Amino acid sequence: MLTIWGKVYIGNFIGATVLLVLVSAAGLYQMDHGSWGLNALNIAQHKLHHTPVQAFSLGILCNLLVCLAIWLTFSSQNAMAKAFMVMLPVAMFVSSGFEHCVANMFMVPLGITIKATAPDAFWTHLGVEASQYSDLTISNFITANLIPVTLGNILGGSVLVGLFNWAVFRMPEIKAAELRPVTTTINTNNVKDITMNTNILVRDIVNTNAPVLVADMPVEIAMDTLLKSDQQGAPVTDVSGKLVGFLSLHDVMVELWCQDYIPEKGQKVVDLMTRDVLAVNADDTLLDISEYLCIDKEQLYPVSDSGIAMRLNTLSLEERAKSMKVTKPHMMPVLDNGELIGVVSRIEVASALRPIYGDTLNLVEKEQVLETA
């Protein structure tokens, strides 16, 4: 950060000096019968007459607006909108007389140059004495303006804008006390009377060998863990083993897209994980979890909280179930009295439901089925 600040500061000083040379060589200070130059002299002298506290405070107010203008440009991708958003804060700081070190690198040296190089005819025509601007010196510029204004700019921009926004939107630290454990599970009660009897519970089909990620694990290690185990996601626990989130490869890919595929260094699982986790209870039945994964009760029974139908539908219950679009997670953590014991996915549920279709056909029957097809 300090290196970048140094490059920007020196680069702007070089740019201001080059512009100063061009403006002075062009004699622009003689425009409008010298009124242009007199105005520049007055502005430069005014900037040197602030007390150190005033210069420091004006610097804070100025860069607060300048950095705010930059932050505003982040809210739009349109070039015209970006330009408009920059204009408002910058126009306010200029019209309010706030102090900016980069602007002063041009304005004050311009006044110093005019005082030192303007011919006697310039002063005579304006009816002023050059001695009135004797305080326009390099030493006064540096001590009375540039140093306090620069310090104020640093405080206003980096602290009041940058650091405050970081404090508001910063990623949470990896502390077990700050991570909210998942203590509630979804309701998977069946809405349909099933004649098939089964005593299979989620605890009987839970995958206890699925990978589990830790909140402070680097993202690259988490990706390696998921890819090695051929999984698209995994639950995330804190240092005490409590479930606090879920990380999927989808989360990682979205984050990479947002960062233009240049990830930030040191990103951890807690930075990308989903905190609103859907978990199931180990004592839920196979039929309950199966129904939850494929049926959306709100679409199946579109009623208000008071039980009043929100819309009429002539389709049968089964027809509505087949036609509706359901978005449910393919994998969910399983909790047993609040403790993570594994995950359950469509694979485990489908494997438990497979015996409903009976035994596998033998080889001869398979050939006959294929020939018939």
Secondary structure, 3 states (H helix, E strand, C coil): CHHHHHHHHHHHHHHHHHHHHHHHHHCHHHHHHHHHHHHHHHHHHHHHCCCHHHHHHHHHHHHHHHHHHHHHHCCCCCHHHHHHHHHHHHHHHHHCCCCCHHHHHHHHHHHHHHHHHCCHHHHHHHCCCHHHHCCCCHHHHHHHHHHHHHHHHHHHHHHHHHHHHHHHHCCCCCCHHHCCCCCCCCCCCCCCCCCCCCCCEHHHHCECCCCCEECCCEHHHHHHHHHHCCCCEEEEECCCCCEEEEEEHHHHHHHHHHCCCCCCCCCEHHHHCECCCCCEECCCEHHHHHHHHHCCHHHHCCECCCCCECCCCCCCHHHHHHHCCCCCCCEEEEEECCEEEEEEEHHHHHHHHHHHHCCCCCHHHHHHHHHHC
